[in-house]
């Protein structure tokens, strides 16, 4: 009975998301190094693993409110600044890494998620909100810094395979950020273009 209880306790402890994060952070590396020839080029990791670590830490902070996860995000966000992001066919993404969100790259998602945590806080927590705003400006068709294309029928298009991942994922982020902007009573300025929460919802619905 005692052995069974101990085993159950160990199982419960090791299944905690925080322990999974600690394992990933301690043993950093890309699966390309171990099984690259089996996954490359189609499932090859191009953007590195730093974004996934930050993505995990941001969610763990939101769920637990434990300061160590927040500190990890703030102290390591600079690791994304020099990341070279490419798609599965080797094309360079436009718009900067802050504009990417998909199976390989979590940059835009990190900025959107964390922006809600700092919207009404000290502005020293840049670059989350500015980069979240930049993301929106790379997607809006009327923005002077738009970095995606739109088909004649209005479908968002980016180079590379499996295009529907992009309008699906980016539309989701637009809807989430529209809610945060409404709560913060904010709009986004893309040059001379003003993007309201309603406009973000309109673009997402159009997809």
C-alpha positions, 0 to 999 in steps of 0.5 A: 500500500505504501509503495503504491502511494509513493509511486502515485505521488511520484507519478503526479509530481513528474507529470506537472507542467513545471517539471516538463519545462524545467527539463526542457530548459535544462537540456536545451537543444533541437531535435534536428541534432538527434533525428534531423535526417528523418525530419528534415527538410519538411519537419525540420526546426528552423526557428530554434527552441528559444521561442518554445521555451518562452511560450511555455514559460508565459503560459505557465506564468498565466496559469500559476502566477509564479514569478520565476516563470515571469522572470524567465520571460523577461530575462530571455525575450532578447533571445528571439531578437536575432533569430533567423526564421524560415519556412519549410521550403527555405524562404525567408519570412517577411515582416520580422520574427514578431510576425510569425506564429505557427508550428515552428515559430511562436514569436507573435503568440508570445507577444500577444499573450504577454501583452495582456499581462502588461497592458496596464502595467509599467511600460518598461516591459517592452517589447511585448506590446510594441511587437504585438502591434507590429504583428497586426501591422504586418497582417492588415491589408491597408497597412503600409508595413503589410508583409503578407499577400492576399489572394483576389478572393481575400485569402491571406497568403504566405510563401511555402506549403500548407498555407491555411495554417497561416490564415487560421493561426494569424486570425486567431491572434487577431481575435485575441488581441482585439479583445485585449485592445478593447479591454485596454481601450487601445487602438493600433497605429500602422503609420497613418492607418488606425486599426481598431479592435473592430477592424481586427475582428473584421479581418479575421472574420474575412478569413 
